[in-house]
């Protein structure tokens, strides 16, 4: 990408094009997952407006797919909200990790950025900012483009629900794990990152085994990051 | 649940989701974090993405499954190897989806 290492604003007229180009890998994953959500939400009995409203307002793939199962099971509003909160607790870590990178931003800009902070946009921006790509307008535009893909995928799922069945024949259920794996591969830059990943994975599996739910990902993420940090300190010979 | 109640529930789901996304960002804005905290946070993406990946691959139906019939796991490992080699994004995802779809078509 031409903007590698640059903090300059994109050329006039190029912002939308650059945002689309940068968000394309995410968008290509969001469309099939969004379709799977749209199909399943329709089958769960949610009206088309509410199916789309969830993608516009909540915009959280894992939580939306969990919520669809709860809507279908006739769960209460309180349990839906509580489960959404638990599934999304890991966003606390993403938000905290982005804070030092966005230190010069105004509060309202941070508020807008936070609305579209997902697993995938977080990983993308963390990598971009690590390369020195800090353009504010481009960052926000990438987020908008990614959410547009998510909403478009949802709409396709609503429209094509009868054709796609549950989407398993088209492997739509692989798109979300596939995105996690591709993003993870891009994060393994040092041995300490590998240590963090191995610890996070092992702890998440243990937490899931004991029924920890969404809080398990938060705990595993915290403990895994601590493990990676400890390994980094050990390898550089500094006391933890 | 009627449409109105469902919409209000979705609005509440959006509010708690936004709280998790915006809370630390707004609270920590303008504060200088200690270098150790920044180094710790630099390890968060790998840890969380690995946590999410491991559960998605090894518990695709909500229970542990490392058997040969777990297409998500085996396709995921192949896709991950490709992602490590190429650092690409869409290629590994598309390959994994194609493998899972082909496996199901073949009745695996």
Interface residues (C-beta under 8 A of the other chain):
Chain A: X24 X25 X26 X28 X29 X32 X46 X47 X49 X50 X53 X54 X57 X58 X59 X60 X62 X63 X67 X71 X74 X77 X80 X81 X84 X85 X88 X89 X90 X91 X92 X93 X94 X95 X96 X97 X98 X99 X100 X102 X103 X105 X107 X110 X111 X113 X114 X115 X117 X119 X122 X123 X126 X168 X169 X170 X171 X172 X173 X174 X175 X176 X177 X178 X179 X180 X181 X182 X183 X184 X185 X186 X187 X188 X192 X193 X194 X196 X197 X198 X199 X200 X201 X202 X203 X204 X205 X208 X209 X216 X217 X220 X221 X222 X223 X224 X225 X226 X227 X228 X229 X232 X233
Chain B: X1 X3 X5 X6 X7 X8 X9 X10 X11 X12 X13 X14 X16 X17 X18 X19 X20 X21 X22 X23 X24 X25 X26 X28 X29 X30 X31 X32 X33 X36 X38 X39 X40 X41 X42 X43 X44 X45 X46 X47 X48 X49 X50 X51 X52 X53 X54 X55 X56 X57 X58 X59 X60 X64 X72 X75 X76 X79 X80 X83 X84 X87 X88 X89 X90 X92 X93 X94 X96 X97 X98 X99 X100 X101 X104 X105
